[in-house]
Amino acid sequence: MEMTVAFPGGSRVDAAYGEFVIRTDQPVHTGGGGTAPAPFDYFIASLGTCAGLYVLNFLERRGLSADDARLTIRTVKDPDGGQLRSVTIRVDLPATFPEKYRNAILKAVNLCSVKRLLTDPPRIETIVEIGGQVAAVDCTA
């Protein structure tokens, strides 16, 4: 997979992926235009939609309705530095949800690839090229 990131102006940063463009901006209170979600918002949305897909698939495979199901993602950041401290994924299901599946749906959510990535992060390499020449490299585990 490859994405190309461009800077269309202001605090906007867009990522082109296949036929799609993922547009981002910063909130007005931080100097952005507020025209799109911030990159971090997409990160949290990625976690929520991934977990949601696993819930949806779980329900569909068992012939259960997704009409009254939903997920809520809550984050807590450190008030001083803004570092993310915790994320809660809450799965809300109707009272009619079968007892026999209560632990199984929790296990299904835990299969989400974005959630698993956070518990076992990949190595991230940053390469800076200037005029086609590598100028700096950084690797984090």
C-alpha positions, 0 to 999 in steps of 0.5 A: 500500500502506498499513499501520497501526501500533499499540502493544498494550503493552510493547515490542510494535509491530504492523502491520496490513496487509489481513487480516494483523497483523505482530506485533513485540517486542523481545528480553528482554535489551533490555527486551521480552517476546521474544514475536515477532521484532524489526522488524529481524528482519522486515527481514532475513527480507524480504530472505531470503524475497524472494531465496528466491522468486526461487530457487524460481521459477528452479528451478520454471521449469526443472523442478528440485527445490527439495527440497535447496535453501535460503538462509542469510542472515548479517548483520554489525553494527558492534559499537560502534553496532550498525549493519548492515555487511554481509549475505550471501545464501548459496544452497545447491543440491545437487551435481546442480544443472546447471552451465549455470545457475550464473551464471543463478541468481545473476542471478535472486537479484539481481532480488529487489526487496528487494535492489534497494531496498537498492542504490537506496534510496527517498526516505523522508519522515517527517511528524509530525502533532499534533492533525491539524496538521503539526508536523514533516517530514523527508526523507531520500534 
